[in-house]
Amino acid sequence: MHVKELLSLKEKVVLITGGEGKYGRCLTEGLAEADAKVVTASPFLDEGEKVAAGFRDRGLEVEAMFLDQADHDSVMNLKQEIKDQYGRLDVLVNCAVARPMKGYNGSLEQWKLSMDINATGLLDITREMADLMDQGGGGAIVNIASMMGMFGPDLSNYEGLPDEWSDMPPDYFFHKGGMLTLTRYFARMLADKNIRVNAVSPGGIFSGQPERFIENYTKKVPVGRLANNDDIKGVVVFLASQASAYVNGENILMDGGMHA
């Protein structure tokens, strides 16, 4: 098969959660540029529709749907909506993440809310969408994790910045680390359904951070910068496509060589 065909997502139906967010928006773009029919789903339907409309204006197939990942009924409604409209699902990109915990001393209520969305909700939507993929003969799941799920916080990144910058909440580290183990779990459990499961662990992406943070951070990165919006697009399209047909249960650390 020609390499362009291997990387093509033409006629594939892709669901990305949180596709209107910081990383999600560029992933939605990349998946649609690979000719997929992309559904972006989150609780922020107005913003999702705005993002989807902008991509449709460029001739890309993107639609926004509602999802409250902490609500099982909402997950089931989304599953049925995708089935009714497209008849199948080929790819799930788990990109959505809630960050309700405010620093080390964040309340237990914040931790519980984070668990409801980022742990219980992640399990729920992955199982249900895997079932929909199974009905269509298989597919691929790509989990957007983080290098913070692989390593502890590097507080030197925040030297010279206000204290709140270095007050790292524990829930994000917990969930992203768990996502990597869950990736390997599902890679085994879904293999007989012809569903591959992989993860990407990005480093920091540029989003207008203070100059001091950028200086602290980039001096540790061999490529000399934070990630930009294009850096993750190709990685996720690769994992969603036939180009990665023999890649399963893996995590790609995308940090510019920071941890080389």
C-alpha positions in Angstrom: 0.0 0.0 0.0 1.3 3.5 -0.9 2.4 5.4 2.2 -0.2 8.2 1.5 -2.9 5.5 1.6 -1.5 4.1 4.8 -1.8 7.5 6.5 -5.2 8.4 5.0 -8.3 8.4 7.2 -10.6 8.8 4.2 -14.1 7.5 5.0 -13.1 6.9 8.6 -15.4 8.1 11.4 -13.4 9.6 14.3 -14.6 10.8 17.7 -12.3 13.1 19.6 -13.3 14.2 23.1 -12.4 17.8 24.0 -11.7 18.6 20.4 -12.3 22.3 20.9 -9.5 22.6 23.5 -5.9 23.6 23.4 -4.5 20.3 22.0 -7.8 19.1 20.9 -8.3 21.8 18.3 -5.1 21.0 16.4 -5.9 17.3 16.6 -9.4 17.8 15.2 -7.7 19.8 12.4 -5.1 17.1 11.7 -7.6 14.2 11.7 -10.0 16.1 9.3 -7.0 17.1 7.1 -6.4 13.3 6.8 -9.9 13.1 5.3 -11.7 11.7 8.3 -15.2 12.5 9.3 -14.6 14.0 12.7 -16.9 14.4 15.6 -15.7 16.6 18.5 -17.6 16.1 21.7 -17.6 17.9 25.1 -19.9 19.8 27.5 -19.0 23.0 25.7 -21.2 22.5 22.7 -21.4 26.2 21.7 -17.6 26.4 21.5 -17.4 23.0 19.8 -19.9 24.1 17.1 -17.9 27.3 16.6 -14.7 25.3 16.0 -16.5 22.8 13.8 -18.0 25.5 11.7 -14.6 27.1 11.1 -13.2 23.8 9.9 -16.3 23.2 7.7 -15.6 26.6 6.1 -12.3 25.1 5.0 -14.0 22.1 3.4 -13.2 19.7 6.3 -15.8 17.3 7.7 -16.2 18.2 11.4 -19.3 18.1 13.6 -19.8 18.9 17.2 -21.9 16.8 19.6 -22.6 17.1 23.3 -20.8 14.9 25.9 -20.7 15.1 29.7 -18.0 12.4 30.3 -19.0 12.1 34.0 -22.6 11.1 33.0 -23.1 7.5 31.7 -26.4 8.5 30.1 -24.6 11.2 28.2 -22.0 8.7 27.0 -24.7 6.4 25.8 -26.6 9.2 24.1 -23.4 10.1 22.2 -22.8 6.5 21.2 -26.3 6.2 19.8 -26.1 9.6 18.0 -22.9 8.5 16.3 -24.4 5.2 15.3 -27.5 6.8 14.0 -25.7 9.4 11.9 -22.6 7.4 10.7 -23.5 3.8 11.3 -20.1 3.0 12.9 -17.0 4.4 14.7 -13.4 3.7 13.5 -11.3 5.8 15.8 -11.6 7.2 19.3 -9.2 9.9 20.5 -9.4 10.5 24.3 -8.3 14.1 24.6 -10.7 15.6 27.1 -9.4 16.3 30.6 -10.8 18.3 33.4 -8.5 20.0 35.9 -10.7 20.9 38.8 -8.0 20.4 41.5 -6.4 23.7 42.6 -2.9 22.8 43.7 -1.4 20.5 46.3 -4.0 21.4 48.9 -7.0 21.2 46.6 -10.1 19.8 48.3 -11.2 16.2 48.3 -14.3 17.3 46.5 -12.2 18.6 43.7 -10.3 15.3 43.6 -13.6 13.4 43.5 -14.9 15.5 40.6 -11.6 14.9 38.8 -12.0 11.1 39.3 -15.6 11.2 38.0 -14.5 12.7 34.7 -10.9 11.7 34.1 -11.0 8.2 35.6 -14.5 6.8 35.7 -15.6 8.8 32.7 -12.5 7.7 30.7 -13.2 4.0 31.4 -16.9 4.5 30.5 -16.4 6.2 27.2 -13.6 3.9 26.1 -15.6 0.7 26.8 -18.8 2.0 25.1 -17.0 3.4 22.0 -14.9 0.2 21.8 -18.2 -1.7 21.6 -19.3 0.5 18.8 -16.0 -0.1 17.0 -16.4 -3.8 17.5 -19.8 -3.7 15.8 -18.0 -2.2 12.7 -15.1 -4.7 12.7 -12.5 -2.9 14.8 -10.5 0.4 14.9 -8.0 2.4 16.8 -8.0 4.2 20.2 -5.5 7.0 20.8 -5.1 8.3 24.4 -3.7 11.8 24.9 -1.7 11.4 28.0 1.2 13.6 29.2 4.8 13.5 30.1 3.5 14.5 33.6 2.0 11.0 33.7 5.6 9.6 33.3 7.6 11.9 35.5 7.2 13.9 38.7 6.8 17.7 38.5 10.0 19.6 37.5 9.6 22.7 39.8 12.7 24.3 38.3 10.5 25.3 35.3 8.8 27.8 37.6 11.8 29.5 39.1 11.3 33.3 39.1 7.6 33.0 38.7 4.8 33.5 41.4 4.4 30.6 43.8 1.0 29.5 42.3 2.8 28.4 39.1 4.7 25.7 41.0 1.7 24.6 43.1 1.1 21.5 40.9 -2.2 19.6 41.5 -1.8 15.8 42.1 -4.9 14.7 40.2 -3.5 15.5 36.7 -0.3 13.4 37.4 -2.5 10.6 38.8 -4.8 10.4 35.9 -2.3 10.7 33.1 -0.1 8.0 34.7 -3.2 5.8 35.0 -4.1 6.5 31.4 -0.8 4.9 30.3 -1.4 1.7 32.3 -5.0 1.6 31.0 -3.7 1.9 27.5 -1.7 -1.3 27.9 -4.7 -3.0 29.6 -7.0 -2.2 26.7 -4.4 -3.1 24.1 -4.6 -6.6 25.5 -8.3 -6.8 26.3 -9.5 -5.4 22.9 -7.1 -7.3 20.7 -9.6 -9.9 19.8 -11.9 -7.2 18.6 -9.3 -5.9 16.2 -8.9 -2.6 18.1 -5.5 -1.2 18.7 -4.8 1.1 21.7 -1.9 3.5 22.0 -1.0 6.7 23.8 0.9 10.0 23.2 2.5 11.8 26.0 3.2 15.4 25.0 5.4 17.9 26.7 4.5 21.5 27.1 2.8 23.3 24.2 3.3 27.0 23.6 0.2 29.0 24.7 1.5 32.4 25.6 3.3 31.4 28.8 5.5 34.0 30.6 8.9 34.6 29.1 10.6 33.3 32.2 8.8 30.0 32.1 9.7 29.6 28.4 13.4 30.4 29.2 13.4 27.9 32.1 11.7 25.2 30.0 13.3 25.4 26.6 16.9 25.3 27.9 16.2 21.7 28.8 14.8 20.7 25.4 17.3 19.7 22.7 15.1 21.1 19.9 15.1 24.4 21.8 11.4 25.2 22.1 8.0 24.2 23.4 5.7 22.1 21.1 3.5 23.9 18.6 0.1 23.0 17.2 1.5 21.0 14.3 3.8 18.8 16.3 1.2 16.4 17.6 -1.0 16.2 14.6 1.1 13.8 12.6 1.7 11.5 15.6 -2.0 11.1 16.3 -2.9 10.6 12.6 -0.2 7.9 12.4 -1.6 6.1 15.4 -5.2 6.4 14.1 -4.2 5.1 10.6 -3.1 1.9 9.0 0.4 3.2 9.0 0.6 2.0 12.6 -1.2 -1.3 12.1 1.6 -3.2 14.0 1.8 -0.7 16.8 -0.2 -1.6 19.9 0.0 -0.8 23.6 2.7 1.8 23.1 3.2 5.3 24.4 5.0 7.9 22.3 6.8 10.5 24.5 6.7 13.8 22.5 8.8 16.2 24.5 11.4 17.5 22.0 14.1 15.2 23.6 13.7 16.7 27.1 14.0 13.3 28.7 16.4 11.7 26.2 
